């Protein structure tokens, strides 16, 4: 046991449960279920890997109690008896690793949409949620009683499936909290008006759940507070927590944030442990254990919070997606080898992603533990990897682990490719940990990397590899606009440190263009961001998109949508606005952020056939690092 983290590794009794340490996997939606919410093998594999990593308890969630309360996109559900068997298999998979298992049960209320839940959303009052397409209808008292029963019966199924505990999702603006908040509850019956009425639904749900699971099963609740008027304040939260404790709640998990889902799953711009002050405040009025989560990615921080008496339990969410062995590494004194979560939200939370199922920039096996298991190769091969960006490095890492002889060739004097550009804009600094991780892997695996080496077709023939992996990345692409190549500079040049002063126009409002504009405006420059399409920020995560728009409101950034550029000159740009030409003058710089093109020169120059050739990452098609790393792993697993 590591003496550095004695409190984190110490046991804790909650009711009749004995947690072996203070680390709990908090509930997250893995988005791996079919529409009815049944447990899949992928979900079982995912949770089993975290249980094997040494966490004390796993809370599975969010699990809907009624289809109309689902937020869709692969959410788990336990709303009918037919689904219990799958959850029983999940409980067994978790518990076989000396890990306790809980299920978080949930109803979205108005925070869903018709195409996700299969009908018109319901709520305490028919008040639309800004940002949601479908307005809810008001629940009748009969329907409220039915939903209380649904919570109770879902809890019964949780117990019958063999779980050790059940968690009530009373947070983040979902249905139970919608009853408490004045902004969403304007009822004049016994479920509204005053605090007693607005918390009645929570009380009834808790009491019905307790009836179904009995006096000995542990019940927790997830609660949250917000600063927005009309929602649940800190004082409201204290009263709710005390009420539930009086009813017999066993422990509480404290969080913050609601729709839009940005503070709930905080990205790099939020401080570490952002919910700890709130949880500590709630702990002062309670006698039951208090847990919180939210950017607690380092065991030293977790230990500090516990020793200071601010918390009793540490909720690990994305930290365990990134590294399932986080607790084991803490216990064995290997905390420095933890694969740190970046809070990038690219794989785990991106609501703009086509495939919403869990993945991870730092851990491409997450959510695909079975299909991406790293096993020894049957035939050991000589593998030549060209390019030490994320795609090439992941190929080299996995191929080496499988027993292949790998040599990496890199034209620059360091690894990372274009990643340093990614961590240059404001609030992106944690991307540097990705390169640090690969640097650590290089050292541990003793990878043969040859820097400052330009690979030519003749060098490839000289090396004569069995496998050639071209991960040569991409370069900025210039659009065919008159004058742009003469007067424009690339976003790459700006982010690499070129000195920029004065009024600047950025052509292209995708992810790179937005982040470049943010970077320049944050330095005090006046920036005009021009985009020919109707919206900006394509390629950003949903939370990143939200924060970018909020940042632009406070900075000197003018955004011109539906504005194609037709001509570029030394200090002016001609654009088309509403069908008419318009000249923007007085520009010190014109920055071009209009995408990238693959570096494919080496591919066309190869003459002698190599047994296996793969083009991956941006060299195949410019995308993000998440896709590049996943592709690198999959190629290495095929060798």
N, C-alpha and C positions, 0 to 999 in steps of 0.2 A: 504494500500500500504506500502511495506517495504521501510523505509527511507534509508536503507543500499544500495539500488540499484535504486536510483531515475532516473539516466540517462538510465539505462537498461529498465526501465518501462515507460519512457517518450515517447510520440507519435512522429511521423515523417511524414511529407507530402512528397510524391513522385508523381509529376504530380498531377493528380486529386484524387489520392489515399491517404487515411489517415491511416497509420499504428498505431495501438493502443499501441505498444511498439517496442523495437528495436530488437526483436528476430524473425528471419525468419528461417523456416525449409528449408535447402538447398536441392537441388535436389539429389536424390539417386535412384538407381535402386533397386526396391523391388523384382524383379525376380519372379513375381506371374502371369504373363500374358501368354496366349497361344502363339503359333508361330506367329500369325498375329498381336499380340500386343494389343488385346482388353482388356479393363478394366474388372477385375473380382471383385466379391463381397469381396474377401479377401483384395484386394487393397483398396476398399472403406472403409472397416472396419478399416484398418490400418491407413489411412490418417484421417478418422473421429476422431479416438481416439486422434491423435495429435492436431487436430483443437480444440477439446473439452478441451485440456490441457492448452489452453491460448496463443499459439503462434500467432503472428500478421499476418503472411502470410506463406503459404505452397507453395513451388515450386515442382511440380510433375515432376519426370524425372528419367533418361533421356528417351525421347520419340522420336523414329526414324521417319524421314520424308520419308524414302524410305526403302523397305525391304533389299536392297543391302547394306544399311548403318547400319544395325542392328548388334549388337554384341551378339544377341541371348540370350539363357538362361533366358527366361521369361521377356524380355524387353518390355516396353509399346511402342505402335506405334500409330500414328494418320495420316497415309499416305493415307487414303481413307475416303470418306464421311460416309461409313457404320459404322465407329468406333466412330463417333461424339457423338452418343446417350449415349454410356457408359461413355465418358468423361463428358457429361452434368450431369449425375448422380453423378459422382465424385465431380464436382464443387459444386453442391447443397449440398452434404454431408459435404463438408468443410465449405461452406459459412453459413450454418445454425448455426454455432457456433461462429458467429461474427469474422470470420477469412477470410482474403483475399486469393485468389487462383491464382496460376500461373502455367504454363507448360513450362518446358525446352525442346526445340526441338533440334534434334541431328542427325548427320551422322558420322559414325565411320571411313569412308574412308578406309585406308589400315589396320586399327587396328581392324580387324575382320578376320574370316576364312570362307572358303567355306561352311563347314558343319553348320556354325552358321547363315550365311546370305543367303544361297541358291544359291550362284554364286561366280564368281571370284571377289574379292574386287577391288575397284577402288580408284585412287589417282591422284594427280596432275601429277606425274611422275611415271613410272613403277619401283620404287625403293623398294625392299623388306624391311620390318621392321624386324630387328633381333629378333628372338623368335617366329615370326609368320610363320606358315607352308606355307601359300599360298601367293605368290607374287602378287601384284596388277597390273592391267592394267591401262594405262594412259587414263584419261578422254579426250574426244574430246571437242571442244568448244561448239558444239551443246548439248552434254551431260551436260556440265557445266551450260548452260542456262536452261536446263530442271531441274537440281538440284536446281538452284536459284528459279525456279517456284515451286518446291516441298516444299521448305522452306516457300515460300509465302502462298501456299495453306494450308499447315499444320497450319500456324499461323491463317489463316482465320477460320479454324475449331476450333482452340483454342478459338477464340472470339465467334464463333457461339455456342460453348458449354457453354458459360457463364462465362468463366474465366476472372479475373481482369487484368491479365498481361501475358506476354510471355517472356521467357528467351532464348537467343540464346547461344547454347553451342559452344563457340569459343576457348575452352581450351583443355588441357590434350592430345595434339597431335592428336586429331580427325580431320576430313577432313578440316574444315576452317583453323585450325592452320597448317595443312600440306601444305596449299598453302603459308602461311607466312614464314615457316621455309625453309632455304636454303637446308638443308639436305634432304628434301622430295620434294622440288620443283625445278626442273632444266629445266623448260620450257623456251622457247625463244619467246613466243608470248605475248599478252597483259596481260596474267595471271601469268607472271613470270618476270625474269630479275632483276628488281629493287623493292624497297619497294612499290611504287605505283602499280606496276603490281602484286606483291605477295599478296597485301591486297585487290585487286580488287574484288575477290570472296566475302570476308567479306562485302565490301561496297555494292555490288549488292544484297546480301542476306538481309542486313539491310534495304536497300531502298525498296526492294520488299515486305518485311514483313510490313514496315510502310505503304505502299500503301494499303495492304490488311486489316490491323487492324485499320487504320485511325489515325488522329493526337492525339487523346485523350487517347488511350490505352497505358499503361506503357510497355515499352520494356527495358529489362535488358540484359546484356551479361556476360557470365562467361569467364574470361580470365586468362591465366597462363603464367609464365615465368620459364625458366630452366637454369641450369648452363652448360649443355652439348653443346659443340660447334656445330653450324649449326642449333640449335633449336631457340626458341624465347627467346631472352635475356631480361633483365630488361629494357634496353633502347628501344628495339623493342616494349615491352609491353606498355611503356609510349606513344610511337608514335601511336600504335593501339588504345589505350584508348582515346587519344586526338582526333584522327580521328573520332571515333564513337561518342564521345561527340559532336563534330561539326555537325555530321549528325542528332543529336537529341536523342541520347541514354539517358534514364532516370536515370539509376544507373548501377553500375558495381559490379560484384562479383569476387574477386581476389583469385587465387589459384596457385598451383605449382605442377609439377610432370606429367609424362606421362608413357607410357609403358616401363618396367613392372610396374604394378600399386602398387607401394609401398609408395611413398611420397603423392600421390593423397589421399590415405586413410591411414594416418600415424598411425603406431602402437606405442607400449609403448616406443620404443627406440627414438622416436622423441620428441622434447620439446613441452610443451604446447604452444598453440598459434603460431605455427611455421610459419604461413603465415602472421602474423601481421606486421613484419618489411617490407615485400614486399608490402602489402596493404597500409601501412602508407606512403611508398615512392611514390606509385602511387597517393595517395590522395593529395599529395603536388602539383600535376600538374593538378588536375581536380576540377571542380566546382559542379559536381554531387555527390550524395551519394555513398560511398564505403562500401562494405560488404566483409568480409572474414570468413573463417571457417578453421577447422583443429585443433583438440584437445583443443577446448575452452569448457571445460566440467564443469567449475565452474563459478557461477554468479559473484563472487568477481573479477575474472580475466576479465570477460566480462565488468564489470563496470569500471574497471581500464583502459581498452583500450578506452572505450568511453569517459571517463572524460579527458583522456590525448589527445583527439582529433585525435587518430590514426585511428579510424573507425567511421562509422555512423550506421552500422547495424552489428549484430552478427549472423552469420550463424550457426545454430545448426543442425547437421546431426545425427550421432550416439548417441549424447546426448539425442535426442528425441526418438530414438529407445529404449534406455535403460530406459528412464523415460518420457512418454508422458506429464506428468504433471509438467515438469521442470518449464515452465513460471508461472503456477498457484502457485507453491510452492514458487517461488521467490516473487510473488505479495503478498502472504499471510504470509510472514515472516517465511516460513518453508524451507528455503534453505538447512538447515542441514539434511532434510529428502529426498533430491534428491537422486535417485538411480543413482549413478555415472557410466558413461561409463568407461570401462577399457582400451579401444583401443586395445582389444585383437584380434578383427576381426574374431573371431571364427564363429559367426553366421551370421554376416551381409555381410562379404566380402570374405570369404574363397573360392577361386576359385578351390580348390581341393575337396570341399564338394560335396557329391552326390546330395543333394537337395540344390540348390542355393537360394531358396526363403528365405526372411528375417527371421532371428531368433536372439536371443540374450542370452548370458550367464547370464546377470543380470536380464533379463526380458523374461521369457519363453512364455509370452503371445504375444510378438511382432510377427506380421504377422499371428497370429492365435487368434485374439481378440474375435471372435465369438465362436469358438469351445472350447476355454480355458477360457471362462468367469467364474469368481468365484461366485457361487450362493450358498445360504444356503442349507444345506443338509436336505433331508426329514426326515431321521432317524438319530438321533445323536448316535454316536458309541464311544466305548472306544478303542482308537487306541494306540498300543504300537509300537514305532519306535526304532529299534536297530541300532545305528550308527549315529553320528552327523557330518558326512561328507556332501557334497553338496546335494546328493540325499535324504538322511534322513531329513535334515533340510528343504528342499523345501517341502517334503511331510508333515512335521509337520506344517510348516507355512500355507500352503493352507488348510490343514485339520482343523486347528484351526480357520482360517477365516470362514470356512464353518459351524462351530459350534460343531465340534467333540471335545471330551475330549482326549487330546494327551499327552502322556508321552514319552520322549526321553531318552534312556539309552546309555551312552557312556563310553567305557573302559578307555579312557584317561581323562586328567583333563581340556580339552578345546575342543572347537568345531573346525571343519575344516577338519578333516581326514588328507589326504595327501596333502592338499592345501599348507601348508607351504613349501613343497618340490617344488611346482610349481613356487613360487615366489622367490626362491633362485638363479636360474641362472641369468646372466646379462640381464638387460632390461625387467625383468618379475615382478618387484616389485609391480606393480599396482594390481596384483592378490590378494593382501592382502585386497583390498577393498571389495571383494566378502565376505570374512569372517566377515569383519566389518559390512557389511550390514546385515548378518544373526544375528550377535550379537545384532544389533539394533532391529531387528524383535523379537528376543527372549525377549528383555526387554519390548517392546511395547505390545506384546501379552501375556506376563507373562507366557511363555512356561515352563512347568515342565521338566527340564533336570537333570538327575541324573548322575553325573560324577563319574569316577573311579569305575564303576560298570560293572563287567563282567557278561553278560547274559548267563545263562545256561538253559537247558530245564526245570529244576525244577522251576526256577524263572519265566519262561513264564507261566507254569501251575499255579503258585501262583498268578500272575497278572491276569490271565484268560481274556485276551483282546478279544474284538469282532473282531479286525483286528490286525494282526501282520505284520509289514513291516520290512523286513530284508535288511538293507542298510549297511552291515558290510564291504564293500569295498573289496580290493584285496591286495595281497602281491607279492613281486618280485618273478618271476619264474626263476629257474635255468635250463638252457638247459643241456641235457645229454651229456656233454663233459667230458672225463676223466680228473680228477683233478680240475674241476671248482669249485666244492663245497668246496674243501679243501683250495684252494689258492685264489679263487675269493671273492671279496666283492661286495655288491649290490650298484647300483646307489643311492638307497634310503639312504643307510648309508652315502654315500659321501655328498649328498645334505642335510642330516640332521646335518652335521657338523663334521664328522670324519676327523681328521687331515691327509691330504694326501700330501706327498712330493716326489719329484723325478719323473723320467720317468714313465708314466702310459699308459697302454693299455686299451681301452674301447671296450668291446665286444657288438656289437649291434648298428646299426646306425639309429635307429628310432628316434622319437622325444625326448625320454628320454635320449638316448645315445648321441645324438647331443648336447642337452642342458647340459648334464653332462660334455662332452668334452669341451664345451665352458666355462663352469664354472671353470674347472681346468686350462685350458689354459689362461683364464683371470687372474688367480692367478700367472701366470708365469711358469707353468709346461709345460713340453714337453709331448704331447699327441699323441698317435696313435689310430685312430678310425677304427675299423674293422667291415665290413658289408658283409654278404654273398651274398646279392642281388646287383643289378646294380646301385642303387641310394641310397642316404641317406636322412633322414628327413621325412620319411613317418609318418604322424600324425601331422606335422607342417602345419600351414596355408601357403598359397602360398607366401605371403609377408615374413612370418617368415623363410621359406625355403630359399628365396632369401638372406635375411640378414644374415642367418647362414653361407651360402657359402661365402659371402663377408667377414664375420668376420674371417673365417678360413684362408683366404688369408693373413691376417695381424697377425695371431697368430701362435704359434708353434704347428700346428695340421697337422698330416699326415693322409689322408683318404685312406683306402684300400678297394675298392669295389670288388665284385666278389671274396671275400676272406673268405671262411669258416674256423673256428677254429677247429682243430682236437685234440689238447692236451694242457693241462695247467699244468705248474709246478711252483715251488716257485718263480722264477724270469725270466721265459721264457714261451713263447707260440709258439706252432707249428701251422702254418696255411698252407692252400693250395693255391698256387699262380700259375695260368696257368697250373693246373694239376700236379704241383710238390710241395712236402713239403718244407717249408721254416721256419726256426727258428728265432724268434725275441727275442733277449736276452737283459739283462741289465735293466729289468723292476723292478721298486720299488713296483708297485701295478698293479693288474688286476681287473678292474671294470666290472661288468656284468650288462648289460641293455638289457635284452632279453625278455621283456614283463612282464606280471603279471598274477596271477591266482586268481580266486575268493575265498574269505573267506567264505566257505559254510559249515563249521563244524556244526554250530547250526541247519541248515536245516535238516541234516541227523540225528540229535539227538532228534528231537521233537517226542514225543510219542502220547500224547493226541491230538486229532484233534482240531484245532482252526478254527472258522467259515470262516475266510478269511486270507490267507497268501500270501504275495507278496514279491518276491525277486527282488530288483531293483539296479540300478547303477552298480558299478564294481563287486558287489556281484553276479550279474546276468551274466555280461560279461564286462571285463575291457575295458573301452572306455575313452572318455574325459568328463570333467565336464559339458560341454554343453548338452551332451546326458543324463547324470545322472540327471541334474536338470530338464530337460524337462520330463523325465520319472517320477521323483518325483511328479511334478505337475499333470501329467495325472493320476497317481494312486490316488492322493488325490481327484481329481475331480470325480473319479468313486465311491468313498465311499458313 
